[in-house]
């Protein structure tokens, strides 16, 4: 395969799974690993944790794009995705999905026994989002659960068990993701109504959706605060939660002010939130 063609294929697959959105899950798997190890957890787990997080997300996004081809073809916002316009074929998507699933399971095997035992159930949960949104408006929470698995995976990798503080952290991630997914879904509210698709915006309207998103993000902050308490962390960790509250408040300000700024609220604000949270936790532990 020629170098230029390979580069274009990698670019197409990166666009297919929106690789840059990995910033939402990666910080929280590392937050859990840092707290569980009470500091540095080693190069081996850094590599394995990164591979596990990336392949799990690639699998989930690959399944989503593959199963949503019919819907994405009709939506003006998504009709130019590689899964729709032919840049990535259905056979290539299938190979991509199975390859990432295999690498994820193999990586879990190299981490520890519990990680290996949980690998297939985790993949089933990750793949459920696309199917769930076909019949229930609660699919936003299923997406939240999918990313909420990241800190669970992090603590399992280090300690070989699931701790109480990791459940608080994971539940906070679940409501954080579900909340900003609600805001992001406002872009498709009319499309969802026209095509009888299940989402909270299409069922309850824009105003109520923003109220529910605010509730989810209040729960996020409360759960992350409890994570800090349960893990017996100190001032820098509390600062991480306070910073997150400010960023989420700014996110809602942007969306309430102008729906055209949803992309900015979705990617920029939430991307900064995760990385600053991670940095402050590292400072706290070290």
C-alpha atoms as one frame of an Amber mdcrd trajectory, in Angstrom:
protein
   0.000   0.000   0.000   1.370   3.406  -0.979   2.342   5.796   1.783  -0.187
   8.438   0.722  -3.018   5.928   0.567  -2.137   4.558   4.013  -2.081   8.065
   5.475  -5.507   8.786   3.967  -6.900   5.523   5.359  -5.627   6.343   8.847
  -7.176   9.794   8.528 -10.514   8.298   7.471 -10.563   5.840  10.383  -9.596
   8.620  12.785 -12.551  10.642  11.512 -14.768   7.551  11.656 -14.279   7.102
  15.402 -13.600  10.785  16.194 -10.275   9.804  17.753  -9.761  13.266  19.260
 -12.759  12.619  21.538 -10.643  10.085  23.439  -9.863  13.041  25.708 -13.152
  12.324  27.492 -12.292   8.834  28.757  -8.489   8.732  28.997  -8.081  11.224
  31.886 -10.476   9.306  34.128  -8.880   5.911  33.678  -5.575   7.531  34.678
  -7.172   9.401  37.601  -8.356   6.058  38.978  -4.945   4.472  38.390  -3.068
   7.316  40.103  -5.358   7.256  43.141  -5.332   3.449  43.369  -1.524   3.327
  43.180  -1.149   6.381  45.438   1.203   7.773  42.815   3.028   6.372  39.807
   1.646   3.008  38.652   4.440   2.021  36.264   5.174   2.119  32.552   3.613
  -1.275  31.907   0.200  -0.248  33.207   0.478   3.122  31.458   0.919   1.347
  28.129  -1.684  -1.345  28.769  -4.182   1.153  30.190  -3.815   3.408  27.166
  -4.205   0.533  24.698  -7.241  -0.792  26.579  -8.941   2.614  26.690  -8.287
   3.396  23.023  -9.320  -0.016  21.663 -12.458  -0.090  23.826 -13.490   3.293
  22.517 -12.605   2.354  18.924 -14.778  -0.745  19.282 -17.712   1.249  20.656
 -17.490   3.945  18.000 -16.970   1.385  15.245 -20.129  -0.478  16.267 -22.012
   2.827  16.497 -20.962   3.972  13.031 -21.583   0.549  11.489 -25.098   0.121
  12.878 -26.085   3.765  12.361 -25.262   3.928   8.655 -28.935   4.101   7.681
 -29.647   6.946  10.110 -26.471   8.902   9.391 -27.182   8.776   5.651 -30.382
  10.771   6.184 -29.026  13.365   8.630 -27.450  16.456   7.004 -25.040  16.723
   9.971 -23.710  13.182   9.558 -24.152  12.320   5.884 -20.478  13.007   5.118
 -19.096  10.557   7.683 -16.635   7.973   6.268 -19.091   5.199   7.158 -21.718
   6.786   4.916 -19.874   8.294   1.954 -17.928   5.124   1.148 -14.465   6.119
   2.324 -14.611   3.224   4.822 -16.433   0.141   3.548 -18.689  -2.086   5.633
 -16.100  -4.892   5.431 -13.378  -2.542   6.678 -15.612  -1.427   9.549 -16.319
  -5.038  10.527 -12.598  -5.848  10.499 -11.909  -2.693  12.532 -14.524  -3.643
  15.143 -13.279  -7.218  15.589  -9.616  -6.181  15.609 -10.167  -3.662  18.397
 -12.249  -6.152  20.373  -9.493  -8.758  20.111  -6.759  -6.308  21.127  -8.857
  -5.092  24.068  -9.433  -8.627  25.362  -5.768  -9.530  24.899  -4.711  -6.370
  26.731  -7.084  -7.149  29.605  -5.543 -10.627  29.824  -2.100  -9.058  30.223
  -3.329  -6.743  33.000  -4.825  -9.220  35.488  -7.453 -11.951  35.926 -10.323
  -9.652  36.916  -9.681  -7.338  33.979  -9.777 -10.347  31.642 -13.017 -11.659
  33.159 -14.661  -8.254  32.767 -13.408  -7.624  29.209 -16.256  -9.273  27.279
 -19.061  -7.873  29.512 -17.515  -4.423  29.069 -17.544  -4.801  25.281 -21.201
  -5.861  25.397 -22.075  -2.735  27.376 -20.080  -0.549  24.990 -21.891  -2.012
  22.015 -25.333  -1.688  23.631 -25.565   2.094  23.236 -26.313   2.019  19.510
 -29.009  -0.615  19.901 -30.484   0.997  23.020 -31.117   4.333  21.356 -33.323
   2.569  18.815 -36.026   2.009  21.419 -35.354   4.167  24.508 -34.626   7.792
  25.305 -32.427   6.560  28.176 -29.655   5.778  25.687 -27.878   8.935  26.903
 -27.347   7.225  30.254 -26.105   4.066  28.547 -23.478   6.189  26.805 -22.612
   7.647  30.207 -22.237   4.168  31.671 -19.925   3.249  28.791 -17.481   6.038
  29.611 -18.066   5.551  33.332 -16.417   2.159  32.949 -13.063   3.920  32.407
 -12.293   4.629  36.093 -13.580   1.159  37.020 -11.094  -0.305  34.538  -8.362
   1.906  35.990  -8.766   0.730  39.570  -9.141  -2.909  38.478  -5.849  -2.631
  36.573  -3.972  -1.419  39.647  -5.710  -3.121  42.571  -7.432  -6.102  40.962
 -10.707  -5.116  42.645 -13.433  -2.469  42.505 -13.336   0.077  45.328 -16.124
   2.276  46.701 -14.397   5.525  45.728 -14.056   4.306  42.134 -17.831   3.760
  41.989 -18.424   7.387  43.014 -15.930   8.544  40.389 -17.516   6.319  37.742
 -21.074   7.403  38.577 -19.968  11.025  38.297 -18.483  10.310  34.867 -21.738
   8.627  33.853 -23.850  11.711  34.658 -21.189  14.057  33.243 -21.216  12.277
  29.871 -24.990  11.821  29.805 -25.408  15.519  30.578 -23.195  16.825  27.822
 -24.608  14.226  25.394 -28.052  15.705  26.061 -26.764  19.138  25.111 -25.042
  17.743  22.020 -28.248  15.947  21.012 -30.093  19.260  20.820 -28.561  19.642
  17.357 -30.647  16.695  16.120 -33.916  17.388  17.900 -35.932  18.087  14.732
 -34.314  15.213  12.831 -35.078  12.794  15.676 -38.708  13.925  15.773 -39.095
  13.587  11.998 -37.640  10.070  11.931 -39.214   8.815  15.174 -35.857   8.337
  16.881 -35.627   8.024  20.643 -33.846  10.801  22.517 -34.644  12.981  25.505
 -34.621  16.199  23.385 -37.117  14.784  20.879 -39.360  13.480  23.652 -39.244
  16.295  26.208 -38.176  19.349  24.177 -35.156  21.643  24.337 -36.023  23.498
  27.545 -36.655  20.353  29.574 -33.569  18.721  28.081 -31.384  21.557  29.348
 -32.988  21.225  32.791 -32.272  17.497  32.851 -28.694  18.137  31.703 -28.241
  20.627  34.552 -29.580  18.052  37.019 -27.181  15.427  35.671 -24.245  17.793
  36.061 -25.242  18.723  39.616 -25.225  15.000  40.384 -21.812  14.784  38.706
 -20.304  17.332  41.083 -21.903  15.755  44.147 -20.614  12.312  43.199 -17.112
  13.559  42.432 -17.080  15.386  45.772 -18.005  12.110  47.455 -15.213  10.401
  45.487 -12.710  12.819  47.026 -14.125  12.190  50.497 -14.211   8.406  50.077
 -10.665   8.257  48.671  -9.473  10.504  51.528  -7.884  13.029  49.198  -7.052
  16.619  50.040  -7.242  20.224  48.886  -6.024  19.768  45.295  -8.652  17.079
  44.689 -11.384  19.355  46.037 -10.024  22.063  43.728 -10.461  19.637  40.819
 -14.137  19.200  41.677 -14.680  22.949  42.099 -12.949  23.606  38.756 -15.223
  20.991  37.141 -18.291  22.731  38.566 -17.154  26.044  37.080 -16.471  24.466
  33.681 -19.855  22.751  33.595 -21.530  26.008  34.571 -19.730  27.731  31.684
 -20.812  24.929  29.339 -24.467  25.480  30.185 -24.012  29.230  29.844 -22.674
  28.755  26.300 -25.487  26.452  25.213 -28.255  28.536  26.810 -26.901  31.641
  25.141 -26.458  30.220  21.646 -27.214  26.708  20.314 -24.573  27.210  17.595
 -21.923  26.971  20.322 -22.824  23.392  21.221 -19.695  22.021  19.528 -17.512
  24.404  21.524 -19.252  23.442  24.754 -19.107  19.748  23.915 -15.466  19.362
  22.910 -13.439  22.279  24.230 -14.972  22.697  27.681 -15.275  18.985  28.472
 -11.836  18.254  27.065 -10.216  20.806  29.368 -12.276  19.569  32.299 -10.916
  16.026  32.119  -7.268  16.978  31.709  -7.254  19.639  34.418  -9.003  17.191
  36.749  -6.236  14.663  36.052  -3.433  17.184  36.587  -4.874  18.340  39.913
  -5.272  14.745  41.113  -1.642  14.037  40.171  -0.547  17.108  42.125  -2.662
  15.976  45.090  -1.234  12.454  45.155   2.372  13.472  44.570
